[in-house]
């Protein structure tokens, strides 16, 4: 019921879209086709409803007043994409959502969240052939650009200097993981890669000359962790953090994974010995959510903040609207050159890294000294408030 009410009022208050329809303009410029992250997203956006088309409207954005972005979510969660049948279903829903986007005037389609792995190699070529007039992006150039900036800022604020600390990268063999290792190694940090994929570990160990491991028990003590995967096989928990953090020090966690690698429930168990930062997000003063705070809180974000991949899609749409030939770039590939192009677009559109946040709340300090022997006790009113908020949002 609450999900239905939210969708109703978003449609009512989206006056810019109404104006476009009245004047015969395209309804949207960029559409972010995405799976839902987890059961929380499903509860918030669908309740018990299943859209007959297999996709539905999520949060709506307007960038600088004239670029319209729309989340078009598929009726699947991340876990569904772990099976071949789930991926097949998601591909069908993605194509249907793309047809919807094209019909409503979109020029840019983002393969958001786990959908970017649905169309690899020959499937990507088939998708582009079916929709030759659209620009497809996986958004990883924007995400990586922001993640690199946020990680280096966090390490500097925590007082970590190259050569004097050890940093773990979880999921080091994926797009973000490899780029993150490269960025850290260039600066001179000691890096260890961790994940369940033996072949991937061997490849990055050889390419970057780093040590690798498959489990936290093999990792040893580290000062910071950059999570580039939400895989359950290499997921941070209170127990795992106890294994790898240094005695008397908090562990710095830079979490770019969606859903989060260090889940909120686990974070609550160890927040006294962890400094966690959301990562890979972008902030712009000119980025507005339709229905404001209600919408960005439902998305587990904050005012003016969106995912880095969403920001990239919005900037590509802005470039196209300016008459720039952004269509000639292969946005499905992550490269230094593409990141330079995204950096230029972000600068023009007002995107930058947001102030440090942890699950949407401000990170007030990067002091890693543990001043109390035990984790602070959460007061009764705070627990009650969070339970109430989770019920509504």
C-alpha positions as CSV (number, residue, x, y, z in Angstrom):
1,X,0.0,0.0,0.0
2,X,2.8,2.5,1.0
3,X,4.7,1.7,-2.2
4,X,1.6,2.4,-4.3
5,X,1.0,5.7,-2.5
6,X,4.6,6.7,-3.1
7,X,4.4,6.0,-6.9
8,X,1.1,7.9,-7.1
9,X,2.5,11.0,-5.5
10,X,5.7,10.9,-7.4
11,X,3.7,10.9,-10.6
12,X,1.5,13.8,-9.4
13,X,4.4,16.0,-8.3
14,X,6.6,15.4,-11.3
15,X,5.4,18.6,-13.0
16,X,8.4,18.8,-15.4
17,X,7.3,15.5,-17.0
18,X,3.8,16.7,-17.2
19,X,5.0,19.9,-19.0
20,X,7.0,17.8,-21.4
21,X,4.0,15.6,-22.3
22,X,1.9,18.7,-22.8
23,X,4.5,20.3,-25.1
24,X,5.2,17.0,-27.0
25,X,8.8,16.6,-25.8
26,X,10.4,13.3,-24.9
27,X,9.4,12.2,-21.4
28,X,12.9,11.2,-20.3
29,X,16.5,11.6,-21.4
30,X,18.2,8.8,-19.5
31,X,16.8,5.6,-18.0
32,X,18.6,3.5,-15.4
33,X,17.5,-0.1,-15.9
34,X,18.3,-1.9,-12.7
35,X,17.5,-4.9,-10.6
36,X,16.3,-4.3,-7.0
37,X,19.1,-4.9,-4.5
38,X,17.3,-7.0,-1.9
39,X,14.1,-7.7,0.1
40,X,14.2,-4.2,1.5
41,X,13.9,-2.7,-2.0
42,X,11.2,-5.1,-2.9
43,X,9.2,-4.2,0.2
44,X,9.6,-0.5,-0.3
45,X,8.9,-0.3,-4.0
46,X,6.5,-3.2,-4.7
47,X,5.0,-4.5,-1.5
48,X,3.2,-7.6,-2.7
49,X,2.6,-6.3,-6.2
50,X,4.3,-7.8,-9.3
51,X,4.2,-5.6,-12.4
52,X,2.7,-7.4,-15.4
53,X,5.4,-5.9,-17.7
54,X,8.2,-7.1,-15.4
55,X,9.5,-3.6,-14.8
56,X,8.2,-0.4,-13.1
57,X,9.0,3.2,-12.2
58,X,11.5,3.9,-9.4
59,X,12.9,7.2,-8.3
60,X,12.9,10.1,-10.8
61,X,15.6,12.7,-11.2
62,X,16.1,16.1,-12.7
63,X,19.6,17.4,-13.3
64,X,20.0,21.2,-13.5
65,X,16.3,21.5,-14.3
66,X,16.4,20.2,-17.9
67,X,17.7,16.6,-17.9
68,X,15.2,14.0,-16.9
69,X,16.4,10.7,-15.5
70,X,14.1,7.8,-14.6
71,X,14.9,4.6,-12.7
72,X,13.2,1.6,-14.4
73,X,13.5,-1.3,-12.0
74,X,13.1,-5.0,-13.0
75,X,11.1,-7.4,-10.9
76,X,14.2,-9.3,-9.7
77,X,16.6,-8.9,-6.8
78,X,20.4,-9.4,-6.9
79,X,20.0,-12.9,-5.5
80,X,17.7,-13.9,-8.4
81,X,20.6,-13.2,-10.8
82,X,22.7,-16.0,-9.3
83,X,20.8,-18.6,-11.3
84,X,20.7,-19.1,-15.1
85,X,16.9,-19.0,-15.1
86,X,17.0,-15.7,-13.1
87,X,19.4,-14.1,-15.5
88,X,17.3,-15.3,-18.5
89,X,14.2,-13.7,-16.9
90,X,16.1,-10.5,-16.1
91,X,17.4,-10.2,-19.7
92,X,13.9,-10.5,-21.1
93,X,12.7,-7.8,-18.6
94,X,15.7,-5.6,-19.5
95,X,14.9,-5.6,-23.2
96,X,11.2,-4.8,-22.4
97,X,12.3,-2.0,-20.1
98,X,14.6,-0.6,-22.9
99,X,11.7,-0.6,-25.3
100,X,9.7,1.3,-22.8
101,X,12.6,3.8,-22.4
102,X,13.0,4.3,-26.2
103,X,9.2,4.8,-26.6
104,X,9.4,7.5,-24.0
105,X,12.2,9.4,-25.7
106,X,15.3,8.2,-23.8
107,X,18.7,8.5,-25.5
108,X,20.8,6.9,-22.8
109,X,20.3,3.5,-21.1
110,X,22.3,2.6,-18.0
111,X,22.9,-1.1,-17.3
112,X,22.7,-0.5,-13.6
113,X,23.7,-2.7,-10.6
114,X,23.9,-6.4,-11.5
115,X,22.3,-5.9,-14.9
116,X,25.7,-4.9,-16.4
117,X,26.7,-8.5,-16.2
118,X,23.6,-9.7,-18.2
119,X,24.9,-8.5,-21.6
120,X,28.6,-9.3,-22.0
121,X,30.5,-10.1,-25.1
122,X,28.2,-11.2,-28.0
123,X,25.0,-10.3,-26.0
124,X,26.2,-6.7,-25.7
125,X,26.6,-6.6,-29.5
126,X,23.1,-8.0,-30.0
127,X,21.6,-5.4,-27.6
128,X,23.3,-2.5,-29.5
129,X,22.2,-3.9,-32.8
130,X,18.6,-4.1,-31.6
131,X,18.6,-0.5,-30.3
132,X,21.1,1.3,-32.6
133,X,19.8,4.8,-31.8
134,X,20.5,4.4,-28.0
135,X,23.7,4.9,-26.1
136,X,24.3,2.1,-23.6
137,X,26.6,2.5,-20.6
138,X,27.5,0.4,-17.6
139,X,28.5,3.5,-15.6
140,X,31.7,2.0,-14.2
141,X,33.9,4.8,-15.5
142,X,32.0,7.3,-13.4
143,X,31.8,4.9,-10.4
144,X,35.5,4.2,-10.6
145,X,36.5,7.8,-10.9
146,X,34.5,8.7,-7.8
147,X,35.6,5.6,-5.9
148,X,39.3,6.4,-6.5
149,X,38.8,10.0,-5.3
150,X,36.8,8.9,-2.2
151,X,39.3,6.1,-1.3
152,X,42.3,8.3,-1.5
153,X,40.6,11.0,0.5
154,X,39.5,8.5,3.2
155,X,43.0,7.1,3.4
156,X,44.5,10.6,3.7
157,X,41.9,11.6,6.4
158,X,42.7,8.4,8.4
159,X,46.4,9.3,8.2
160,X,47.4,6.3,6.1
161,X,50.6,6.9,4.1
162,X,51.9,4.7,1.3
163,X,54.5,2.2,2.6
164,X,53.1,2.3,6.1
165,X,49.8,0.5,5.8
166,X,48.2,-2.6,4.3
167,X,44.9,-2.4,2.3
168,X,42.7,-5.3,1.3
169,X,40.6,-5.1,-1.9
170,X,37.6,-7.6,-2.0
171,X,36.7,-8.8,-5.4
172,X,40.0,-7.7,-7.0
173,X,39.4,-9.3,-10.4
174,X,36.3,-7.4,-11.4
175,X,36.2,-4.1,-13.2
176,X,36.2,-1.9,-10.1
177,X,38.6,-4.2,-8.2
178,X,41.3,-4.2,-10.9
179,X,41.1,-0.4,-11.3
180,X,41.2,0.1,-7.6
181,X,44.3,-2.1,-7.2
182,X,46.0,-0.2,-10.0
183,X,45.2,3.2,-8.4
184,X,46.5,2.0,-5.0
185,X,49.6,0.4,-6.3
186,X,50.5,3.5,-8.4
187,X,50.4,5.6,-5.2
188,X,52.5,3.0,-3.4
189,X,50.2,1.2,-1.0
190,X,50.7,-2.4,0.0
191,X,47.7,-4.2,-1.4
192,X,46.2,-7.7,-0.8
193,X,43.4,-9.0,-3.0
194,X,40.8,-11.3,-1.6
195,X,38.0,-13.4,-3.2
196,X,36.8,-16.9,-4.0
197,X,37.9,-16.9,-7.6
198,X,41.2,-18.8,-7.7
199,X,41.8,-18.0,-11.4
200,X,41.1,-14.4,-11.0
201,X,43.3,-14.1,-8.0
202,X,46.2,-15.7,-9.9
203,X,45.7,-13.3,-12.8
204,X,45.8,-10.1,-10.7
205,X,48.7,-11.4,-8.5
206,X,50.7,-11.8,-11.7
207,X,49.6,-8.6,-13.3
208,X,50.0,-6.3,-10.3
209,X,52.6,-8.2,-8.2
210,X,50.3,-8.2,-5.1
211,X,49.6,-11.0,-2.6
212,X,46.2,-12.6,-2.7
213,X,44.0,-14.9,-0.5
214,X,40.7,-16.6,-0.7
215,X,39.4,-16.1,2.9
216,X,39.7,-13.7,5.7
217,X,41.5,-16.2,7.9
218,X,44.3,-16.2,5.3
219,X,44.4,-12.4,5.0
220,X,46.2,-11.4,8.2
221,X,45.9,-7.9,9.7
222,X,45.0,-4.9,7.5
223,X,44.4,-1.2,8.1
224,X,41.7,-0.7,5.5
225,X,39.3,-2.7,3.2
226,X,37.9,-1.6,-0.1
227,X,34.9,-3.7,-1.0
228,X,34.3,-4.1,-4.7
229,X,31.9,-7.1,-4.5
230,X,28.9,-8.2,-2.5
231,X,29.6,-11.9,-2.9
232,X,28.5,-13.9,0.1
233,X,31.8,-15.8,-0.2
234,X,34.0,-12.8,0.8
235,X,31.6,-10.7,2.9
236,X,32.6,-8.6,5.9
237,X,31.0,-9.6,9.1
238,X,31.6,-8.7,12.8
239,X,33.6,-11.9,13.2
240,X,35.6,-11.4,10.0
241,X,36.5,-7.9,11.0
242,X,37.8,-9.2,14.4
243,X,40.1,-11.5,12.4
244,X,41.7,-8.8,10.2
245,X,41.7,-5.4,12.1
246,X,44.7,-4.4,14.0
247,X,44.8,-4.6,17.8
248,X,43.5,-1.3,19.3
249,X,42.6,0.2,16.0
250,X,39.4,0.6,14.1
251,X,39.2,-0.9,10.6
252,X,38.5,1.6,7.8
253,X,36.0,0.2,5.3
254,X,35.3,1.8,2.0
255,X,32.2,0.1,0.7
256,X,31.2,0.5,-3.0
257,X,29.2,-2.7,-3.3
258,X,25.5,-2.7,-3.9
259,X,24.0,-4.3,-1.9
260,X,26.6,-3.3,0.7
261,X,29.3,-5.8,1.4
262,X,29.2,-4.9,5.1
263,X,25.5,-5.2,5.7
264,X,23.8,-2.8,8.1
265,X,22.9,-5.5,10.5
266,X,26.5,-6.6,10.8
267,X,27.7,-3.0,11.0
268,X,25.5,-2.5,14.0
269,X,27.4,-5.3,15.8
270,X,30.8,-3.8,15.3
271,X,30.3,-0.1,14.7
272,X,32.6,0.7,17.7
273,X,35.6,-0.8,15.9
274,X,34.8,0.2,12.3
275,X,34.8,3.4,10.3
276,X,32.7,2.7,7.2
277,X,32.1,4.9,4.3
278,X,29.7,4.6,1.4
279,X,31.6,4.9,-1.9
280,X,31.1,5.3,-5.6
281,X,28.4,8.0,-5.2
282,X,28.2,11.5,-6.7
283,X,26.8,14.7,-5.4
284,X,25.5,17.7,-7.5
285,X,23.7,20.8,-6.1
286,X,21.5,20.7,-9.3
287,X,20.4,17.1,-8.8
288,X,16.8,16.9,-7.6
289,X,14.6,13.9,-6.7
290,X,10.9,14.1,-7.4
291,X,9.3,14.0,-3.9
292,X,12.6,15.0,-2.4
293,X,13.6,13.5,0.9
294,X,11.0,10.7,0.8
295,X,12.4,9.4,-2.5
296,X,16.1,9.7,-1.7
297,X,15.6,8.1,1.7
298,X,13.8,5.2,0.1
299,X,16.8,4.8,-2.2
300,X,19.0,4.8,0.9
301,X,20.8,8.0,-0.3
302,X,20.9,11.6,0.8
303,X,20.0,15.0,-0.7
304,X,21.7,15.7,-4.0
305,X,23.4,12.3,-4.0
306,X,23.1,9.4,-6.5
307,X,25.1,6.4,-7.6
308,X,28.1,7.1,-9.7
309,X,26.8,5.1,-12.6
310,X,23.5,7.1,-12.5
311,X,25.5,10.3,-12.6
312,X,27.5,9.1,-15.6
313,X,24.3,8.3,-17.5
314,X,22.9,11.7,-16.7
315,X,26.1,13.4,-17.9
316,X,26.1,11.5,-21.1
317,X,22.5,12.5,-21.7
318,X,23.5,16.2,-21.0
319,X,26.3,15.9,-23.5
320,X,24.0,14.6,-26.2
321,X,21.5,17.4,-25.5
322,X,24.4,19.9,-25.9
323,X,25.0,18.4,-29.4
324,X,28.2,16.6,-28.4
325,X,29.0,13.3,-30.1
326,X,29.0,11.1,-27.0
327,X,27.6,8.2,-29.0
328,X,31.0,7.4,-30.6
329,X,32.4,6.4,-27.2
330,X,32.3,2.8,-26.1
331,X,30.8,3.4,-22.6
332,X,30.6,-0.4,-22.0
333,X,34.4,-0.3,-21.6
334,X,36.3,1.0,-18.6
335,X,39.5,2.8,-19.5
336,X,41.6,5.8,-18.4
337,X,40.5,7.7,-21.4
338,X,36.8,7.2,-20.7
339,X,37.3,8.2,-17.1
340,X,38.9,11.4,-18.3
341,X,35.9,12.1,-20.5
342,X,33.6,11.4,-17.6
343,X,35.6,13.7,-15.3
344,X,35.2,16.5,-17.9
345,X,31.5,16.0,-18.1
346,X,31.1,15.8,-14.3
347,X,33.0,19.1,-13.9
348,X,30.6,20.8,-16.4
349,X,27.4,19.3,-14.8
350,X,28.4,20.0,-11.2
351,X,29.1,16.4,-10.0
352,X,31.7,15.7,-7.3
353,X,32.3,13.3,-4.5
354,X,29.9,13.8,-1.6
355,X,30.9,14.4,2.0
356,X,31.8,11.1,3.7
357,X,28.7,9.1,4.6
358,X,27.9,5.8,6.2
359,X,24.6,4.3,5.3
360,X,23.5,7.9,4.5
361,X,24.7,9.4,7.8
362,X,27.6,11.8,8.1
363,X,31.0,10.3,9.0
364,X,32.2,12.7,11.6
365,X,35.7,11.4,12.3
366,X,38.4,9.2,10.7
367,X,40.1,8.8,14.1
368,X,41.0,5.1,14.2
369,X,42.0,4.9,17.9
370,X,39.6,2.8,20.0
371,X,38.8,4.9,23.0
372,X,36.4,2.4,24.6
373,X,36.9,-1.3,25.1
374,X,33.4,-2.2,24.1
375,X,31.1,-1.3,21.4
376,X,28.8,1.6,22.4
377,X,25.3,0.6,23.5
378,X,22.6,1.9,21.2
379,X,20.0,3.8,23.2
380,X,16.4,2.6,23.3
381,X,14.9,5.6,21.5
382,X,17.3,5.1,18.6
383,X,16.4,1.5,18.2
384,X,12.7,2.4,18.3
385,X,13.2,5.1,15.7
386,X,15.0,2.9,13.3
387,X,12.4,0.2,13.6
388,X,9.7,2.8,12.9
389,X,11.6,4.2,10.0
390,X,12.2,0.7,8.5
391,X,8.4,0.1,8.6
392,X,7.6,3.2,6.6
393,X,10.7,3.3,4.3
